[in-house]
């Protein structure tokens, strides 16, 4: 176990007195001896500071969580909900001047109960799923390495069986083909060993991330957990991106031997024993990084305001997403996140629904615009959408929620209203689903 220096008392050190710390203040980020701890607690301004034992502090001292702004160097005291990032007081008028006052809240308020947060749970699950995928990749490559060894042994046997019926002339040919086999096998073996070492190294690094996450969850303060979760999430996403790049074009090798077809006329026509060929096939390795088997889809902006329509028809790999603050919608392939189609609109797009290979999109000041999956406008239902939020469609009905009036509306496919239901429990952010 690596030796760790004693944590010294900060206030005593300021007075040029060397004294070991008994407690660590997460707010002040320095150690306190017993006497200085009492003094620290006696002052009103520091009475509520989070104090932990030095033993607990050692569990998280190697986990780097920055509590200061990287741009201005000031303490991160605020949190922007719109951009999901911690900021300092100087960031607000410069980087977040367009954010509303309700979007920017205190960091203390935002970091309440972070150990039960979805972000931390998602990080833990992402680490677990990625480690599971890595183990699968390692097992696959270990099997592929064994297959190459088996191929090599099989070829040697084939060579030996063929060689039994030949004479001294085959000695030189055998030597050539075995050298070729050795070279190709060595190259393939080196390739697998190198890739396996990379995967195992990545496994160690992600194991370390998991340990850091567990320690962060168990011993760190709420603020450290809140900020650390985002930094570890960022590191985790970078590693996932790196892993995807490494495995995307990786191929598995198999070695085959082609025996010369004219061995019967060996002395006249055969110049070599055979050809060692490396057959490369797509490894088919996958790196899962979410709760489900499909790739995680990066949605523009906040998922809190995004509207999604899923194609349940013959193509179940595509979803359509609208963003209320933007004049476009996206059709995304959830199996290939890079395959996106952006469809521009004349105005802001709100709710969206899918029916019979058509999308019904609530477009501000226009009505319900009916589009095909290529974004071509087929029809526009003239209906007042200023009070419309979410929408769903059935065979011959359109249902939508009112904006701020606690209502659900039903109309026919031409926009003629059939009935209205009102209840205080109906929220403007509550989504609506068809039968």
Beta strands, then each sheet from edge to edge (+ up, - down):
strand 1: 23-25
strand 2: 30-32
strand 3: 51-53
strand 4: 78-80
strand 5: 85-87
strand 6: 104-106
strand 7: 251-259
strand 8: 274-282
strand 9: 306-310
strand 10: 318-323
strand 11: 328-333
strand 12: 340-344
strand 13: 349-355
strand 14: 358-363
strand 15: 367-372
strand 16: 377-381
strand 17: 388-393
strand 18: 398-402
strand 19: 407-411
strand 20: 417-422
sheet 1: 2+ 1- 3+
sheet 2: 5+ 4- 6+
sheet 3: 7+ 8-
sheet 4: 9+ 10- 11+ 12-
sheet 5: 13+ 14- 15+ 16-
sheet 6: 17+ 18- 19+ 20-
end
